[in-house]
Amino acid sequence: MSTKFKPLADRVLIEPAEAEQVTASGIIIPDSAKEKPLKGKVVAAGEGKVDEPMTVKVGDEVLFGQYSGTEIKLDGNTYMIMRESDIYGII
């Protein structure tokens, strides 16, 4: 990541994984039917709250909810920014 973006408090910047191109049975999924990815890689994390230090760190692969976070564009790349509490777990 070339940007110097630093999330505040308990927010995390995630690079979403690519959407599935082909199903397990070999069917090609068209762009209009692809689902939003529910996992990604943490590329930046805030310091956490005073009484709650951050659990996730840069480089962690995480799972998050379908409607979690906000999609943003930085340096031409698409990222998700969300609170750490929106993350379900580390893979």
DSSP file (Angstrom, degrees, kcal/mol; ACC not computed):
  #  RESIDUE AA STRUCTURE BP1 BP2  ACC     N-H-->O    O-->H-N    N-H-->O    O-->H-N    TCO  KAPPA ALPHA  PHI   PSI    X-CA   Y-CA   Z-CA
    1    1 A M              0   0    0      0, 0.0    74,-0.1     0, 0.0     0, 0.0   0.000 360.0 360.0 360.0 124.4    0.0    0.0    0.0
    2    2 A S        +     0   0    0     73,-0.1     2,-0.1     2,-0.0    73,-0.1   0.624 360.0  92.4 -90.9 -14.0    1.6    3.3   -1.1
    3    3 A T  S    S-     0   0    0     71,-0.1    71,-0.0     1,-0.1     0, 0.0  -0.449  71.5-137.2 -81.2 154.9   -0.7    5.6    0.8
    4    4 A K        +     0   0    0     -2,-0.1     2,-0.2     2,-0.1    -1,-0.1  -0.066  47.6 153.5 -98.7  31.8    0.1    6.9    4.3
    5    5 A F        -     0   0    0      1,-0.0     8,-0.1    39,-0.0    -2,-0.0  -0.432  22.5-171.7 -66.4 130.4   -3.5    6.4    5.5
    6    6 A K        -     0   0    0     -2,-0.2    40,-0.1    38,-0.1     6,-0.1  -0.952  15.9-139.2-126.9 109.6   -3.7    5.8    9.3
    7    7 A P        -     0   0    0      0, 0.0    40,-0.3     0, 0.0     2,-0.3  -0.310  21.8-124.8 -63.9 150.6   -7.1    4.8   10.7
    8    8 A L    >   -     0   0    0     38,-0.2     3,-2.0    39,-0.1    38,-0.3  -0.661  60.7 -25.1 -97.9 154.5   -8.1    6.3   14.0
    9    9 A A  T 3  S-     0   0    0      1,-0.3    39,-2.8    -2,-0.3    45,-0.1  -0.188 129.1 -12.0  51.0-120.6   -9.2    4.6   17.3
   10   10 A D  T 3  S+     0   0    0     37,-0.2    74,-2.6    38,-0.1    -1,-0.3   0.035 101.4 122.8-102.9  27.0  -10.6    1.1   16.6
   11   11 A R  E <   -A   83   0A   0     -3,-2.0    35,-2.3    72,-0.2     2,-0.4  -0.608  42.6-159.7 -90.6 152.1  -11.0    1.4   12.8
   12   12 A V  E     -AB  82  45A   0     70,-3.1    70,-2.1    -2,-0.2     2,-0.5  -0.986  12.1-142.4-132.9 138.2   -9.3   -1.0   10.4
   13   13 A L  E     -AB  81  44A   0     31,-2.9    30,-2.7    -2,-0.4    31,-1.4  -0.909  26.4-170.9-101.6 123.4   -8.5   -0.6    6.7
   14   14 A I  E     -AB  80  42A   0     66,-3.4    66,-3.0    -2,-0.5    28,-0.2  -0.936  23.5-144.1-121.6 135.8   -9.1   -3.9    4.8
   15   15 A E  E     - B   0  41A   0     26,-3.0    26,-2.3    -2,-0.4    64,-0.2  -0.880  34.1-131.3 -92.8 110.3   -8.2   -4.8    1.2
   16   16 A P  E     - B   0  40A   0      0, 0.0    24,-0.3     0, 0.0    62,-0.1  -0.271  18.3-112.6 -65.2 147.6  -11.1   -7.1    0.2
   17   17 A A        -     0   0    0     22,-2.7    22,-0.1     1,-0.1     2,-0.1  -0.357  43.3 -88.3 -70.8 158.6  -10.3  -10.5   -1.5
   18   18 A E        -     0   0    0      1,-0.1    -1,-0.1    18,-0.1     3,-0.1  -0.400  46.6-106.4 -67.5 144.9  -11.3  -10.9   -5.1
   19   19 A A        -     0   0    0      1,-0.1    -1,-0.1    18,-0.1    17,-0.1  -0.399  46.2 -88.2 -68.8 150.0  -14.8  -12.2   -5.8
   20   20 A E        -     0   0    0     15,-0.2    -1,-0.1     1,-0.1    15,-0.1  -0.373  36.7-170.0 -61.6 133.5  -15.1  -15.8   -6.9
   21   21 A Q  S    S+     0   0    0      1,-0.3     8,-2.7    -3,-0.1     2,-0.3   0.766  72.2  24.6 -93.2 -32.7  -14.8  -16.2  -10.7
   22   22 A V  B    S-F   28   0B   0      6,-0.2    -1,-0.3     2,-0.0     6,-0.2  -0.989  78.8-123.2-137.3 140.9  -15.8  -19.9  -11.0
   23   23 A T    >   -     0   0    0      4,-2.8     3,-1.6    -2,-0.3    -2,-0.0  -0.243  37.8 -99.3 -74.3 171.2  -17.9  -22.1   -8.7
   24   24 A A  T 3  S+     0   0    0      1,-0.3    -1,-0.1     2,-0.1    -2,-0.0   0.790 125.7  53.7 -62.0 -28.3  -16.6  -25.3   -7.2
   25   25 A S  T 3  S-     0   0    0      2,-0.1    -1,-0.3     1,-0.0    -2,-0.0   0.441 125.0-101.4 -88.5   0.8  -18.4  -27.2   -9.9
   26   26 A G  S <  S+     0   0    0     -3,-1.6     2,-0.4     1,-0.3    -2,-0.1   0.518  70.9 145.6  97.9   5.8  -16.8  -25.1  -12.7
   27   27 A I        -     0   0    0      1,-0.1    -4,-2.8    -5,-0.0     2,-0.4  -0.642  48.6-127.2 -80.0 130.8  -19.6  -22.7  -13.6
   28   28 A I  B     -F   22   0B   0     -2,-0.4    -6,-0.2    -6,-0.2    -7,-0.1  -0.633  19.0-139.6 -79.0 130.0  -18.4  -19.3  -14.5
   29   29 A I        -     0   0    0     -8,-2.7     5,-0.1    -2,-0.4    -1,-0.0  -0.801  14.6-133.8 -93.6 123.0  -20.0  -16.5  -12.5
   30   30 A P    >>  -     0   0    0      0, 0.0     3,-1.5     0, 0.0     4,-0.6  -0.347  24.3-109.9 -71.4 158.2  -20.9  -13.4  -14.5
   31   31 A D  G >4 S+     0   0    0      1,-0.3     3,-0.8     2,-0.2    -2,-0.0   0.835 116.8  58.9 -56.5 -35.6  -20.0   -9.9  -13.0
   32   32 A S  G 34 S+     0   0    0      1,-0.2    -1,-0.3     3,-0.0    -3,-0.0   0.700 109.4  43.4 -69.8 -18.7  -23.7   -9.1  -12.4
   33   33 A A  G <4 S+     0   0    0     -3,-1.5    -1,-0.2     2,-0.1    -2,-0.2   0.432  84.4 118.3-106.5  -1.6  -24.1  -12.2  -10.1
   34   34 A K    <<  -     0   0    0     -3,-0.8     2,-0.3    -4,-0.6   -13,-0.1  -0.420  57.9-134.8 -70.3 139.8  -20.9  -11.9   -8.1
   35   35 A E        -     0   0    0    -15,-0.1   -15,-0.2    -2,-0.1     3,-0.1  -0.641  27.9 -95.5 -92.2 152.8  -21.3  -11.5   -4.4
   36   36 A K        -     0   0    0     -2,-0.3    -1,-0.1     1,-0.1   -18,-0.1  -0.446  49.8-105.7 -63.1 132.8  -19.3   -9.0   -2.3
   37   37 A P        -     0   0    0      0, 0.0    -1,-0.1     0, 0.0   -18,-0.1  -0.318  24.0-158.8 -63.4 145.5  -16.3  -10.7   -0.8
   38   38 A L        +     0   0    0     -3,-0.1    26,-2.5   -22,-0.0     2,-0.3   0.200  69.7  56.0-110.7  13.5  -16.6  -11.4    3.0
   39   39 A K  E     + C   0  63A   0     24,-0.2   -22,-2.7   -22,-0.1     2,-0.3  -0.958  57.4 148.5-140.8 161.5  -12.9  -11.7    3.7
   40   40 A G  E     -BC  16  62A   0     22,-2.0    22,-2.8    -2,-0.3     2,-0.4  -0.969  41.8 -85.2-172.5-176.6   -9.8   -9.6    3.2
   41   41 A K  E     -BC  15  61A   0    -26,-2.3   -26,-3.0    -2,-0.3     2,-0.4  -0.919  36.1-121.9-114.1 132.9   -6.4   -8.5    4.4
   42   42 A V  E     +B   14   0A   0     18,-2.7    17,-2.9    -2,-0.4   -28,-0.2  -0.598  33.0 171.0 -72.8 122.1   -5.8   -5.8    7.0
   43   43 A V  E     +     0   0A   0    -30,-2.7     2,-0.3    -2,-0.4   -29,-0.2   0.599  67.4   9.1-108.3 -16.9   -3.5   -3.2    5.5
   44   44 A A  E     -B   13   0A   0    -31,-1.4   -31,-2.9    13,-0.1    -1,-0.4  -0.961  63.0-171.2-159.6 147.4   -3.7   -0.6    8.3
   45   45 A A  E     -B   12   0A   0     -2,-0.3   -33,-0.2   -33,-0.2   -36,-0.1  -0.996  20.9-122.0-143.0 146.1   -5.1   -0.5   11.8
   46   46 A G        -     0   0    0    -35,-2.3   -38,-0.2    -2,-0.3     8,-0.1  -0.065  36.1-101.5 -73.3-177.8   -5.7    2.2   14.4
   47   47 A E        -     0   0    0      1,-0.3     7,-0.6   -40,-0.3   -37,-0.2   0.617  58.8-125.0 -82.4 -14.1   -4.2    2.2   17.9
   48   48 A G  E     -G   53   0C   0    -39,-2.8    -1,-0.3     5,-0.2   -39,-0.2  -0.351  37.3 -54.9  93.8 178.9   -7.4    1.0   19.6
   49   49 A K  E >   -G   52   0C   0      3,-1.9     3,-0.5    -2,-0.1     5,-0.0  -0.494  53.3-103.9 -90.5 165.5   -9.3    2.6   22.4
   50   50 A V  T 3  S+     0   0    0      1,-0.2    -1,-0.1    -2,-0.2   -41,-0.0   0.904 122.4  29.8 -56.7 -45.6   -7.8    3.5   25.8
   51   51 A D  T 3  S+     0   0    0      1,-0.2    -1,-0.2     2,-0.0    -3,-0.0   0.428 122.1  54.4 -96.3   0.0   -9.4    0.5   27.6
   52   52 A E  E <  S-G   49   0C   0     -3,-0.5    -3,-1.9     3,-0.0    -1,-0.2  -0.816  70.9-159.2-137.2  95.5   -9.5   -1.8   24.5
   53   53 A P  E     -G   48   0C   0      0, 0.0    -5,-0.2     0, 0.0     2,-0.1  -0.336  37.4 -89.0 -69.1 157.5   -6.3   -2.5   22.6
   54   54 A M        -     0   0    0     -7,-0.6   -44,-0.0     1,-0.1    -9,-0.0  -0.398  30.6-166.5 -68.8 140.9   -6.5   -3.7   19.0
   55   55 A T  S    S+     0   0    0     -2,-0.1     2,-0.2    -3,-0.1    -1,-0.1   0.805  70.8  64.4 -93.3 -39.9   -6.7   -7.5   18.4
   56   56 A V        -     0   0    0      4,-0.0     2,-0.3     3,-0.0    28,-0.0  -0.514  66.3-168.1 -85.8 155.0   -6.1   -7.5   14.7
   57   57 A K    >   -     0   0    0     -2,-0.2     3,-2.0   -15,-0.0   -15,-0.2  -0.899  37.8 -69.5-136.8 166.5   -2.8   -6.3   13.1
   58   58 A V  T 3  S+     0   0    0     -2,-0.3   -15,-0.2     1,-0.2     3,-0.1  -0.312 118.9  28.8 -57.9 132.8   -1.5   -5.4    9.7
   59   59 A G  T 3  S+     0   0    0    -17,-2.9    -1,-0.2     1,-0.3     2,-0.1   0.181  85.5 133.2 100.9 -15.6   -1.3   -8.6    7.5
   60   60 A D    <   -     0   0    0     -3,-2.0   -18,-2.7   -18,-0.1     2,-0.5  -0.430  53.9-134.4 -68.9 140.7   -4.1  -10.5    9.2
   61   61 A E  E     -C   41   0A   0    -20,-0.2    30,-3.5    -2,-0.1     2,-0.3  -0.868  36.0-176.5 -91.9 126.1   -6.6  -12.3    7.0
   62   62 A V  E     -CD  40  90A   0    -22,-2.8   -22,-2.0    -2,-0.5     2,-0.4  -0.855  26.8-136.6-128.6 158.8  -10.1  -11.5    8.4
   63   63 A L  E     +CD  39  89A   0     26,-2.4    25,-2.4    -2,-0.3    26,-1.2  -0.922  29.0 174.5-109.5 139.5  -13.8  -12.4    7.9
   64   64 A F  E     - D   0  87A   0    -26,-2.5    23,-0.2    -2,-0.4    22,-0.0  -0.926  33.7 -83.5-141.6 166.1  -16.4   -9.6    8.1
   65   65 A G    >   -     0   0    0     21,-1.0     3,-1.3    -2,-0.3    21,-0.0  -0.251  36.0-115.3 -72.1 157.4  -20.1   -9.2    7.6
   66   66 A Q  T 3  S+     0   0    0      1,-0.3    -1,-0.1   -28,-0.0   -30,-0.0   0.826 116.2  35.2 -61.5 -35.2  -21.7   -8.5    4.2
   67   67 A Y  T 3  S+     0   0    0      3,-0.0    -1,-0.3     0, 0.0     2,-0.2   0.148  93.0 122.6-107.6  18.4  -23.0   -5.1    5.2
   68   68 A S    <   -     0   0    0     -3,-1.3    13,-0.1    18,-0.1    -4,-0.1  -0.514  62.3  -6.7 -80.8 147.2  -20.0   -4.1    7.4
   69   69 A G  S    S-     0   0    0     -2,-0.2     2,-0.4    11,-0.1    13,-0.2   0.095  79.9 -76.9  71.5-177.3  -17.9   -1.1    6.8
   70   70 A T  E     -E   81   0A   0     11,-2.3    11,-2.4     2,-0.0     2,-0.4  -0.987  34.7-126.9-127.9 133.6  -17.7    1.5    4.1
   71   71 A E  E     +E   80   0A   0     -2,-0.4     2,-0.3     9,-0.2     9,-0.2  -0.671  35.9 173.6 -81.8 130.1  -16.1    1.1    0.7
   72   72 A I  E     -E   79   0A   0      7,-2.8     7,-3.1    -2,-0.4     2,-0.5  -0.931  26.3-132.8-133.1 158.8  -13.5    3.8   -0.1
   73   73 A K  E     +E   78   0A   0     -2,-0.3     2,-0.4     5,-0.2     5,-0.2  -0.960  23.8 174.6-114.6 129.6  -11.0    4.4   -2.9
   74   74 A L  E >  S-E   77   0A   0      3,-2.4     3,-2.3    -2,-0.5   -71,-0.1  -0.997  72.7 -12.8-132.8 127.3   -7.3    5.3   -2.1
   75   75 A D  T 3  S-     0   0    0     -2,-0.4     3,-0.1     1,-0.3   -73,-0.1   0.823 128.7 -54.9  53.1  34.6   -4.7    5.7   -4.8
   76   76 A G  T 3  S+     0   0    0      1,-0.3     2,-0.3     0, 0.0    -1,-0.3   0.434 116.3 110.7  82.2  -1.4   -7.0    3.9   -7.3
   77   77 A N  E <   - E   0  74A   0     -3,-2.3    -3,-2.4   -62,-0.0     2,-0.5  -0.790  66.0-125.3-106.4 151.0   -7.5    0.8   -5.1
   78   78 A T  E     + E   0  73A   0     -2,-0.3     2,-0.3    -5,-0.2    -5,-0.2  -0.822  34.7 169.9 -97.9 131.7  -10.7   -0.1   -3.4
   79   79 A Y  E     - E   0  72A   0     -7,-3.1    -7,-2.8    -2,-0.5     2,-0.4  -0.872  28.6-129.7-132.6 164.6  -10.6   -0.8    0.4
   80   80 A M  E     -AE  14  71A   0    -66,-3.0   -66,-3.4    -2,-0.3     2,-0.5  -0.964  16.8-162.2-114.1 134.9  -13.1   -1.3    3.2
   81   81 A I  E     +AE  13  70A   0    -11,-2.4   -11,-2.3    -2,-0.4     2,-0.3  -0.980  26.2 145.6-117.6 131.4  -12.9    0.7    6.4
   82   82 A M  E     -A   12   0A   0    -70,-2.1   -70,-3.1    -2,-0.5     2,-0.1  -0.959  49.4 -88.2-153.9 166.5  -14.7   -0.6    9.5
   83   83 A R  E >   -A   11   0A   0     -2,-0.3     3,-1.7   -72,-0.2     4,-0.3  -0.490  39.8-116.4 -76.5 153.0  -14.6   -0.8   13.2
   84   84 A E  G >  S+     0   0    0    -74,-2.6     3,-1.6     1,-0.3    -1,-0.1   0.828 114.3  64.9 -59.8 -31.0  -12.7   -3.8   14.7
   85   85 A S  G 3  S+     0   0    0      1,-0.3    -1,-0.3   -75,-0.2   -74,-0.1   0.682  92.3  63.2 -67.7 -16.7  -16.0   -4.9   16.2
   86   86 A D  G <  S+     0   0    0     -3,-1.7   -21,-1.0   -22,-0.0     2,-0.4   0.575  84.5  92.9 -80.6 -10.0  -17.4   -5.5   12.7
   87   87 A I  E <   -D   64   0A   0     -3,-1.6   -23,-0.2    -4,-0.3     3,-0.1  -0.726  61.6-161.1 -87.4 129.8  -14.8   -8.1   12.1
   88   88 A Y  E     -     0   0A   0    -25,-2.4     2,-0.3    -2,-0.4   -24,-0.2   0.857  59.8 -44.4 -79.0 -36.9  -15.9  -11.7   12.9
   89   89 A G  E     -D   63   0A   0    -26,-1.2   -26,-2.4     0, 0.0     2,-0.4  -0.982  53.1 -88.9 178.8 170.0  -12.5  -13.3   13.2
   90   90 A I  E      D   62   0A   0     -2,-0.3   -28,-0.3   -28,-0.2   -30,-0.0  -0.836 360.0 360.0 -99.0 133.7   -9.0  -13.9   12.0
   91   91 A I              0   0    0    -30,-3.5   -29,-0.1    -2,-0.4    -1,-0.1   0.439 360.0 360.0 -84.5 360.0   -8.4  -16.7    9.5
